[in-house]
Amino acid sequence: MKRYNNLLEVHQDLANGSVTCRDLVHYYLDNIERKKHLNAFLEVYPDEALAKAEEIDQKLANNTAGRLAGMVLGLKDVLAYKDHPLQSSSKILTGFKSLFTATAVQRLLDEDAIVIGRQNCDEFAMGASNETSAFGPVLNEIDPTRVSGGSSGGSAVAVQADLCLASIGSDTGGSVRQPAAFCGVIGLKPTYSRISRYGLTAYASSFDQIGPITRSVDDAALLLEIMAGPDDYDSTVSRREVPAYSQLLEPEGDPKYRIGYISDTLESEGLDPEIRETIQATLQNLREEGHTVESVDFHYLDYIVPTYYILTTAEASSNLSRFDGVKYGYRSSSATDLLSMYKKSRAEGFGHEVQKRIMLGTFVLSADYYDAYYTKAQKVRRIIKEKTEELLTQFDFLIMPTTPTTAFPIGGNPIDPLAIYLADIFTVQASLAGVPAISVPVGTDKNALPIGMQILTKSFAETKLLAFSKSVTEKITTA
């Protein structure tokens, strides 16, 4: 069977009878088995997926199938799916099965998407390489000695390696966009509150956002359109009307945009020269197409990373306090009393990275340091948000690299501290500001490793962001 790059191709073959949903599921199950060394999936649901496929094939025959008929997708292991295990790639949730389905997942199922399995990720979505998972790292298909990116590494590799047509991940500070860049696929972080977080395991509640990973902007638009919208189970979700994103990818005429790029990101010595050259070439192509492309200054880069880590670790220390070994999940067998059960269960159940972030978050929330760190970080976040929004009133889009390097080796991150710092800067700004951002592949380096470009726009302007992103990817594909 051929490799499908978008749902439209699937629908065309379903319509002409050359393939069935059952055929598609068998195809992806075979690929998952053949490429299980990549460690992208923690669990696969073959019988369930095949039964669902047969049901949808019957619906297609009766012309009653939903918009996602033929869409085989995987779920990052932080999304609730009723009666299925949910572990957040952590030992602490061993044996736990979800009692309900996340709103975003249910909306996909209602449109006849087929969930084929749950995908590996950094433990509790804390990491940038998928090496903190209790189940081992996810390998990059292009070069299995290199990382997939994180925290949605399994989700990105599953799309990259053709183990499913799309994945649903989560993005707190770049966890959809960064692995998408490392794997050469598309990763979208919508505006904060655009998609309900009900059923998403919380890391940092004021940052977390569900987002799709796909091989086409068209599929990202359709998945967003279906998942977005009001939800009675999430008081923070926006009640704004959801545009028909998938029908608005071809704007009228030939619009010319004002595009800004933050000069410090491209001029930094920590940026891989090949990435710099690729982004600069893309910007030059946009100029030649008639868009206005200008350098902009952003004087708060030094504050982005510390602000992000203070706030997210503080929220994590609170959100993860519920995992204590009392009612569900892992419980230490060596506990002798209630206090030792708490201590030993959490010490043995959480990995090193999660422990570190919980401790840091507890510290910044402590009485002696609350004002010095947490309160101050909230004020800085407001400044960063306002400055970003101000730039987005002057420009239609802000463009920057998604990452400072391509995928680095597993077990021995070779990039220097400056590059790690810049990696956070590139993706964290959109998260602090709550604005939508997308990573699209724009080339490869000398080792054939993908290079991603990130595009930001103002809140709830996904229609314009997706249309512009599609035009960029189409021009690169045909170049």
C-alpha positions as CSV (number, residue, x, y, z in Angstrom):
1,M,0.0,0.0,0.0
2,K,1.2,3.5,-0.7
3,R,2.2,6.1,1.9
4,Y,-0.6,8.6,2.4
5,N,0.4,12.2,3.1
6,N,-3.0,13.6,3.9
7,L,-6.6,12.6,4.5
8,L,-7.7,13.8,1.1
9,E,-5.6,11.1,-0.6
10,V,-7.2,8.5,1.7
11,H,-10.7,9.7,1.0
12,Q,-10.0,9.6,-2.8
13,D,-8.9,5.9,-2.6
14,L,-11.8,5.0,-0.2
15,A,-14.2,6.6,-2.7
16,N,-12.8,4.7,-5.7
17,G,-12.7,1.4,-3.8
18,S,-9.0,0.8,-4.1
19,V,-8.6,0.7,-0.3
20,T,-10.8,0.2,2.8
21,C,-10.4,1.4,6.4
22,R,-9.6,-2.1,7.4
23,D,-6.8,-2.2,4.8
24,L,-5.5,1.1,6.3
25,V,-5.4,-0.3,9.8
26,H,-3.6,-3.5,8.7
27,Y,-1.1,-1.3,6.8
28,Y,-0.3,0.8,9.9
29,L,-0.3,-2.2,12.2
30,D,2.3,-3.9,10.0
31,N,4.4,-0.7,10.0
32,I,4.2,-0.4,13.7
33,E,5.4,-4.0,14.1
34,R,8.2,-3.6,11.5
35,K,9.4,-0.4,13.2
36,K,8.8,-1.2,16.8
37,H,12.5,-0.6,17.5
38,L,11.7,3.2,17.2
39,N,9.7,2.8,20.5
40,A,7.1,5.3,19.3
41,F,4.1,3.4,20.7
42,L,3.7,2.2,24.2
43,E,0.6,0.2,23.4
44,V,-1.3,-0.7,20.3
45,Y,-5.0,-1.5,20.0
46,P,-5.2,-3.9,17.0
47,D,-8.5,-5.6,17.6
48,E,-10.3,-2.5,18.6
49,A,-8.9,-0.5,15.6
50,L,-9.9,-3.2,13.2
51,A,-13.4,-3.4,14.6
52,K,-13.8,0.3,14.4
53,A,-12.5,0.2,10.8
54,E,-15.1,-2.3,9.8
55,E,-17.8,-0.2,11.4
56,I,-16.6,2.9,9.4
57,D,-16.4,0.9,6.2
58,Q,-20.1,0.1,6.6
59,K,-20.9,3.8,7.3
60,L,-19.0,4.7,4.1
61,A,-21.1,2.2,2.2
62,N,-24.2,3.9,3.7
63,N,-22.9,7.5,3.1
64,T,-23.1,8.2,6.9
65,A,-19.4,8.3,7.8
66,G,-17.9,11.3,9.6
67,R,-15.3,13.7,8.3
68,L,-12.4,11.8,9.7
69,A,-13.3,8.4,8.2
70,G,-10.0,6.8,7.2
71,M,-8.0,8.9,9.6
72,V,-5.8,6.5,11.7
73,L,-4.2,8.4,14.5
74,G,-2.2,7.9,17.7
75,L,-2.6,9.6,21.1
76,K,0.2,10.9,23.2
77,D,0.3,9.1,26.5
78,V,-1.1,12.2,28.4
79,L,-4.6,12.1,26.8
80,A,-7.5,10.2,28.5
81,Y,-9.2,7.5,26.6
82,K,-11.8,5.7,28.6
83,D,-10.9,2.1,29.7
84,H,-7.4,2.4,28.2
85,P,-4.2,2.8,30.2
86,L,-2.9,6.3,30.8
87,Q,0.6,6.6,32.3
88,S,2.1,9.8,31.0
89,S,5.2,7.6,30.3
90,S,5.7,7.3,34.1
91,K,6.1,4.5,36.6
92,I,3.9,6.4,39.1
93,L,0.8,5.6,37.0
94,T,1.5,1.9,36.6
95,G,-1.8,0.0,36.2
96,F,-4.0,3.1,35.9
97,K,-6.8,3.1,33.3
98,S,-8.8,6.2,32.4
99,L,-12.4,6.5,33.6
100,F,-13.4,8.9,30.8
101,T,-12.3,10.2,27.4
102,A,-10.7,13.6,26.8
103,T,-13.1,16.1,25.1
104,A,-10.7,16.6,22.1
105,V,-10.3,12.8,21.7
106,Q,-14.1,12.2,21.9
107,R,-14.7,14.8,19.2
108,L,-12.3,13.0,16.9
109,L,-13.9,9.7,17.6
110,D,-17.4,11.2,16.9
111,E,-16.1,12.0,13.4
112,D,-14.9,8.4,12.9
113,A,-11.2,8.8,13.5
114,I,-9.6,5.4,14.4
115,V,-7.3,5.4,17.4
116,I,-4.5,2.8,16.9
117,G,-2.6,3.2,20.1
118,R,-0.9,5.4,22.7
119,Q,2.4,7.0,22.1
120,N,5.6,7.4,24.1
121,C,6.6,10.8,25.5
122,D,8.8,12.5,28.0
123,E,7.6,11.6,31.5
124,F,4.6,13.9,32.3
125,A,5.6,15.9,29.2
126,M,8.8,17.2,30.8
127,G,11.7,17.1,28.4
128,A,12.9,18.0,25.0
129,S,14.3,14.8,23.7
130,N,11.9,12.0,24.8
131,E,14.7,10.6,26.9
132,T,13.0,11.0,30.3
133,S,10.3,8.4,29.5
134,A,10.1,5.5,31.9
135,F,9.9,3.3,28.8
136,G,13.1,4.5,27.1
137,P,13.8,7.0,24.4
138,V,12.0,7.3,21.0
139,L,14.4,7.0,18.1
140,N,14.4,9.3,15.1
141,E,13.6,7.2,12.0
142,I,16.0,9.2,9.8
143,D,18.9,8.4,12.1
144,P,18.1,6.1,15.0
145,T,21.1,7.2,17.0
146,R,19.4,10.6,17.3
147,V,16.5,11.9,19.4
148,S,13.0,12.4,18.3
149,G,12.6,15.6,20.2
150,G,10.1,16.1,23.0
151,S,8.0,15.9,24.8
152,S,5.7,14.5,22.0
153,G,8.5,12.5,20.5
154,G,6.6,9.3,20.0
155,S,3.8,11.2,18.4
156,A,6.1,12.9,15.9
157,V,8.1,9.8,15.0
158,A,4.8,7.9,14.5
159,V,3.8,10.4,11.8
160,Q,7.4,10.6,10.4
161,A,7.7,6.8,10.1
162,D,4.2,6.2,8.7
163,L,2.9,4.4,11.7
164,C,-0.3,6.5,11.6
165,L,-1.6,9.4,9.5
166,A,-1.6,11.9,12.3
167,S,-1.0,12.2,16.1
168,I,-2.5,14.2,18.8
169,G,0.1,15.7,21.2
170,S,0.4,18.4,23.8
171,D,2.5,21.6,23.8
172,T,3.5,23.4,27.0
173,G,6.7,25.1,25.9
174,G,7.2,23.6,22.5
175,S,6.4,19.9,22.9
176,V,4.5,19.6,19.6
177,R,6.6,22.1,17.6
178,Q,10.1,21.0,18.6
179,P,9.7,17.2,17.8
180,A,7.9,18.1,14.6
181,A,10.9,20.1,13.5
182,F,13.3,17.2,14.4
183,C,11.2,14.8,12.5
184,G,10.3,16.8,9.4
185,V,6.6,17.0,10.0
186,I,4.1,19.7,10.9
187,G,3.3,20.6,14.5
188,L,0.6,23.1,15.6
189,K,0.2,24.8,19.0
190,P,-3.2,26.6,18.9
191,T,-4.1,29.7,20.8
192,Y,-4.3,28.9,24.6
193,S,-7.9,28.0,25.3
194,R,-8.8,27.2,21.7
195,I,-9.0,23.4,22.5
196,S,-10.5,22.0,25.8
197,R,-7.9,20.6,28.2
198,Y,-10.4,18.3,29.8
199,G,-8.8,14.9,29.9
200,L,-5.2,16.2,29.3
201,T,-2.9,15.2,32.2
202,A,-1.8,18.6,33.6
203,Y,1.8,19.7,33.6
204,A,1.4,23.5,33.7
205,S,-2.2,24.3,33.4
206,S,-1.8,27.9,32.2
207,F,0.5,26.8,29.4
208,D,-0.7,23.3,28.3
209,Q,-2.5,23.0,25.0
210,I,-3.4,20.1,22.8
211,G,-2.2,20.2,19.2
212,P,-2.0,18.0,16.1
213,I,1.1,16.6,14.4
214,T,0.6,15.8,10.7
215,R,2.2,15.6,7.3
216,S,0.0,18.3,5.8
217,V,-1.4,21.6,6.9
218,D,-4.8,20.5,5.5
219,D,-4.9,17.7,8.1
220,A,-3.8,20.0,10.9
221,A,-6.5,22.5,10.0
222,L,-9.2,19.8,9.9
223,L,-8.1,18.3,13.2
224,L,-8.1,21.7,14.9
225,E,-11.5,22.5,13.5
226,I,-12.9,19.3,15.0
227,M,-11.2,19.5,18.4
228,A,-11.7,23.2,19.1
229,G,-14.6,24.9,20.7
230,P,-16.5,25.4,24.0
231,D,-16.7,22.6,26.5
232,D,-18.7,22.5,29.7
233,Y,-16.0,20.4,31.3
234,D,-13.3,23.1,30.9
235,S,-14.1,26.6,32.3
236,T,-10.9,28.0,30.7
237,V,-11.7,27.1,27.1
238,S,-12.7,29.9,24.7
239,R,-16.3,30.2,23.7
240,R,-15.4,32.0,20.4
241,E,-16.9,30.5,17.3
242,V,-14.7,28.0,15.6
243,P,-14.0,28.9,11.9
244,A,-14.0,26.2,9.2
245,Y,-10.2,26.2,9.1
246,S,-10.1,23.4,6.6
247,Q,-12.2,25.3,4.1
248,L,-10.3,28.6,4.5
249,L,-6.8,27.5,3.4
250,E,-7.0,29.3,0.0
251,P,-7.3,33.0,0.7
252,E,-8.9,35.2,-2.0
253,G,-6.4,36.9,-4.3
254,D,-2.7,36.9,-3.5
255,P,-2.4,38.5,-0.1
256,K,0.9,40.2,0.8
257,Y,1.9,40.1,4.4
258,R,4.1,42.0,6.8
259,I,6.5,39.5,8.3
260,G,8.9,40.1,11.1
261,Y,11.8,38.0,12.3
262,I,13.6,38.5,15.6
263,S,17.2,39.4,14.7
264,D,18.8,38.0,17.8
265,T,17.6,34.5,17.0
266,L,19.3,34.4,13.6
267,E,22.4,36.3,14.6
268,S,23.2,34.2,17.6
269,E,26.4,32.1,17.5
270,G,24.5,29.2,19.1
271,L,22.4,28.7,16.0
272,D,23.5,26.0,13.6
273,P,24.8,27.8,10.4
274,E,22.8,25.5,8.1
275,I,19.6,26.4,9.9
276,R,20.5,30.1,9.7
277,E,21.1,29.8,6.0
278,T,17.9,27.9,5.4
279,I,15.7,30.3,7.3
280,Q,17.4,33.3,5.7
281,A,16.8,31.7,2.2
282,T,13.2,31.2,3.1
283,L,12.8,34.8,4.2
284,Q,14.4,36.0,1.0
285,N,12.0,33.9,-1.0
286,L,9.1,35.5,0.9
287,R,10.5,39.0,0.0
288,E,10.7,38.0,-3.7
289,E,7.1,36.9,-3.6
290,G,6.2,40.5,-2.6
291,H,5.8,40.1,1.2
292,T,7.4,42.8,3.5
293,V,10.1,41.1,5.6
294,E,11.8,43.1,8.3
295,S,14.1,42.5,11.2
296,V,12.6,43.3,14.7
297,D,14.1,43.6,18.1
298,F,12.7,41.8,21.2
299,H,14.5,43.0,24.3
300,Y,13.2,40.4,26.7
301,L,14.9,37.3,25.4
302,D,17.1,37.0,28.5
303,Y,14.0,36.7,30.6
304,I,11.9,34.2,28.6
305,V,13.5,31.0,29.8
306,P,13.7,31.7,33.6
307,T,10.2,33.1,33.5
308,Y,8.9,29.9,31.8
309,Y,10.7,27.5,34.1
310,I,9.7,29.3,37.3
311,L,6.0,29.3,36.3
312,T,5.8,25.8,34.8
313,T,7.6,24.1,37.7
314,A,5.4,25.9,40.2
315,E,2.3,24.7,38.4
316,A,3.8,21.2,38.1
317,S,4.5,20.9,41.8
318,S,0.8,21.6,42.4
319,N,-0.6,19.5,39.6
320,L,1.5,16.4,40.4
321,S,0.8,16.4,44.1
322,R,-2.2,14.1,43.4
323,F,0.1,11.3,42.4
324,D,0.9,9.9,45.9
325,G,0.3,6.1,45.7
326,V,-2.9,6.3,47.8
327,K,-5.8,5.6,45.4
328,Y,-4.2,4.6,42.1
329,G,-1.0,4.0,40.3
330,Y,2.3,2.9,41.8
331,R,2.7,2.2,45.5
332,S,6.1,1.4,47.1
333,S,6.2,-2.1,48.5
334,S,8.8,-1.0,51.1
335,A,6.5,1.5,52.9
336,T,6.0,1.0,56.6
337,D,3.6,3.8,57.4
338,L,1.6,6.6,55.7
339,L,4.4,9.1,55.5
340,S,6.9,6.6,54.2
341,M,4.4,5.4,51.6
342,Y,4.1,9.0,50.3
343,K,7.9,9.5,50.2
344,K,8.9,6.1,48.8
345,S,6.1,5.9,46.2
346,R,6.9,9.3,44.8
347,A,10.7,8.9,45.0
348,E,10.5,5.5,43.2
349,G,7.6,6.4,40.9
350,F,8.8,9.7,39.5
351,G,11.9,9.9,37.3
352,H,14.8,12.3,37.9
353,E,13.6,15.1,35.6
354,V,10.1,15.2,37.1
355,Q,11.5,15.1,40.7
356,K,13.8,18.0,39.8
357,R,10.9,20.1,38.5
358,I,8.6,19.4,41.4
359,M,11.3,20.4,43.8
360,L,12.1,23.6,42.0
361,G,8.4,24.4,41.8
362,T,7.9,23.8,45.5
363,F,10.9,26.1,46.2
364,V,9.6,29.0,44.2
365,L,6.2,28.7,45.8
366,S,7.6,28.6,49.3
367,A,6.7,31.5,51.7
368,D,10.2,32.9,51.7
369,Y,10.6,33.0,48.0
370,Y,7.1,33.4,46.5
371,D,7.4,37.1,45.9
372,A,11.0,37.0,44.8
373,Y,10.4,34.4,42.1
374,Y,6.8,33.4,41.4
375,T,5.2,36.8,41.7
376,K,8.0,38.4,39.7
377,A,7.8,35.8,37.0
378,Q,4.1,36.4,36.6
379,K,4.8,40.1,36.1
380,V,7.5,39.4,33.5
381,R,5.2,37.0,31.7
382,R,2.7,39.8,31.4
383,I,5.4,42.1,29.9
384,I,6.5,39.4,27.4
385,K,2.9,38.7,26.4
386,E,2.2,42.4,25.9
387,K,5.3,43.0,23.8
388,T,4.6,39.9,21.7
389,E,1.1,41.1,21.1
390,E,2.4,44.6,20.2
391,L,4.7,43.1,17.6
392,L,1.8,41.1,16.2
393,T,-0.2,44.3,15.7
394,Q,2.7,45.6,13.5
395,F,3.3,42.3,11.6
396,D,1.0,39.6,10.4
397,F,3.5,36.9,11.4
398,L,6.7,36.5,13.4
399,I,9.2,33.9,12.0
400,M,12.1,32.2,13.7
401,P,13.8,28.8,13.7
402,T,12.0,26.2,15.6
403,T,15.2,24.8,17.1
404,P,18.9,26.0,17.1
405,T,20.1,22.6,15.9
406,T,18.8,19.5,14.1
407,A,18.2,16.3,16.1
408,F,21.1,15.6,18.4
409,P,22.5,12.2,19.5
410,I,20.7,10.1,22.1
411,G,22.4,9.9,25.4
412,G,25.0,12.6,24.8
413,N,23.4,15.9,23.9
414,P,26.3,17.7,22.2
415,I,24.9,21.1,22.1
416,D,26.3,23.7,24.4
417,P,24.4,25.5,27.1
418,L,23.8,28.5,24.9
419,A,22.1,26.3,22.2
420,I,19.9,24.6,24.9
421,Y,19.0,28.1,26.1
422,L,18.1,29.2,22.6
423,A,16.0,26.1,22.0
424,D,13.8,27.2,24.8
425,I,13.7,30.8,23.6
426,F,12.5,29.8,20.1
427,T,9.4,27.9,21.3
428,V,8.7,29.3,24.7
429,Q,7.8,32.8,23.6
430,A,4.5,31.7,22.0
431,S,3.7,29.7,25.1
432,L,4.2,32.6,27.5
433,A,2.2,34.8,25.3
434,G,-0.6,32.2,24.6
435,V,-0.5,32.9,20.9
436,P,-0.7,30.2,18.2
437,A,2.5,28.9,16.5
438,I,3.3,26.2,14.0
439,S,6.5,24.5,12.9
440,V,6.8,23.6,9.2
441,P,9.7,21.7,7.6
442,V,11.8,24.0,5.3
443,G,14.8,21.8,4.4
444,T,17.5,19.5,5.7
445,D,21.1,19.7,6.8
446,K,24.1,17.9,5.4
447,N,23.1,14.8,7.3
448,A,19.6,14.8,5.8
449,L,18.2,15.8,9.2
450,P,15.1,18.0,9.0
451,I,15.1,21.8,9.7
452,G,11.9,23.4,11.0
453,M,10.7,27.0,10.8
454,Q,8.3,28.4,13.3
455,I,5.6,30.9,12.5
456,L,3.7,32.9,15.1
457,T,0.6,35.1,14.8
458,K,-1.9,36.8,17.0
459,S,-4.4,35.0,19.2
460,F,-7.2,33.2,17.5
461,A,-5.8,34.0,14.0
462,E,-5.3,30.3,13.1
463,T,-7.2,30.8,9.9
464,K,-4.5,33.1,8.5
465,L,-1.7,31.2,10.1
466,L,-2.7,27.9,8.5
467,A,-3.4,29.4,5.1
468,F,0.1,31.1,5.1
469,S,1.8,27.9,6.4
470,K,0.2,25.9,3.6
471,S,1.5,28.3,1.0
472,V,5.0,28.2,2.5
473,T,5.0,24.4,2.5
474,E,3.7,24.0,-1.0
475,K,6.3,26.3,-2.4
476,I,9.1,24.4,-0.6
477,T,7.7,21.1,-1.8
478,T,7.6,22.2,-5.4
479,A,11.0,24.1,-5.3
